[in-house]
Amino acid sequence: MTSRPEAVGLASGNRKVCFLTTVHPPFDVRVFHKEARSLAGAGYEVVLVAQHEGAETVEGVRVAALPRPKNRLDRMARLSFKALRIAVNERADVYHFHDPELIPVGLLLRAMGKRVVYDIHEDVPQTILDKHYLPRWSRRPLSWVVERAEGFSARWFSGLVAATPAIARRLGPLNRNAVFVQNFPLLDEFVSWSGMPWSQRPSAVACLGGITKGRGIRQMVEAMALLPDSLPVTLKLAGHFAPESLRAEVARMRGWTRVEELGWLDRQGVAEVLGQARAGLALLHPLFRYQLGYPVKMFEYMAARIPVIASDFPLWRQIVKGAGCGLLVNPLAPEEIAQAIEYLLTHPREAESMGIRGRKAVEEQYNWGKEERKLLQLYGRLLGGGLWHLDSK
């Protein structure tokens, strides 16, 4: 990871860190590729407890396998207990968990006198308001309960790692060891695959990540139908539908004939798709939790040197306008989305220049190397030394 800061010395006593997740896949980008690998690279012994087929060591991180749960309730109960049992047996110096449903496990570990870090990826009380599988009447009271339970627990943990500005503002003041570690891209992922020369790229735009109504899939497919027949555009769609029934719904739409469905891609697959696209779409709906958070895929598009077409939210506007790296649209208006796609595809020089400016902004500001420094400094404070005196490259 050439973008990371250069560390001085070795982690004191080869300290052990145990990552815990019952929700995320073992090779989740933030959990594994960024945080776990960063700590392993800094000299810590890192074990990751996650759902996996079997135990193995990958890039210096030892994976301790959890079984697949039968359903959500089984995951929250049986799998959480199994994760706790494995964690205790690991006798780690720090336990770092990534799911709100593991808060009880974190509190139990804390009661045993362990150092525990809660890594908050999403503003959970806000996400509950949009959960399609919960009855509408239950969402607001459940959100209220979760917000207060999370706030109470945050005071007891050894440290907090907040992924978005909204989380940092809400929970940061409750814990003196709270750090704001944003989910910015790894620069190396997007230089190993240089991509096609701009003039040779197909007329394609890409969209990565979870595929949901709130992330704009319907409007994107509608926009594809509005593009002129003389412009042979393809939408490269990478990710999983949630719920699965949504796929059948959008597949009946007229614009679906211009969609290339790629399914889930590994990191190399993501880089290759972006290396063949002329723009990336980040068209999340104007929900509170989206407007106050950073979309990881937008920064990945920038890192891959392609212009972005993004929702016109105030926070996102600062990034896109500030870097001059794309176009902003109303995510609920397929006509605006279609116009932005057509503009970028018919103005290749300007589109390529936007992509170059986006890459420059990522290299200078929006990259994991800068965020990694904060994580290592937190661990230095928690463990009373070790790898946290850093010199930036």
Secondary structure as UniProt FT lines:
FT   TURN            2..3
FT   STRAND          6..7
FT   HELIX           12..14
FT   STRAND          16..20
FT   TURN            26..27
FT   HELIX           29..36
FT   HELIX           37..41
FT   TURN            42..43
FT   STRAND          45..51
FT   STRAND          56..58
FT   TURN            59..60
FT   STRAND          61..66
FT   HELIX           72..74
FT   HELIX           75..79
FT   HELIX           80..90
FT   STRAND          94..97
FT   HELIX           100..102
FT   HELIX           103..111
FT   TURN            112..113
FT   STRAND          115..120
FT   HELIX           124..128
FT   TURN            129..130
FT   TURN            132..133
FT   HELIX           136..154
FT   TURN            155..156
FT   STRAND          159..162
FT   HELIX           165..171
FT   HELIX           172..174
FT   TURN            176..177
FT   STRAND          178..180
FT   HELIX           187..190
FT   HELIX           198..200
FT   STRAND          204..208
FT   TURN            213..216
FT   HELIX           217..226
FT   TURN            229..230
FT   STRAND          234..238
FT   HELIX           245..251
FT   HELIX           254..258
FT   STRAND          259..263
FT   HELIX           267..274
FT   TURN            275..276
FT   STRAND          279..282
FT   HELIX           288..291
FT   HELIX           296..303
FT   TURN            304..305
FT   STRAND          308..311
FT   HELIX           314..323
FT   STRAND          326..329
FT   TURN            331..332
FT   HELIX           334..346
FT   HELIX           348..364
FT   HELIX           368..383
FT   TURN            387..388
FT   STRAND          390..391
//
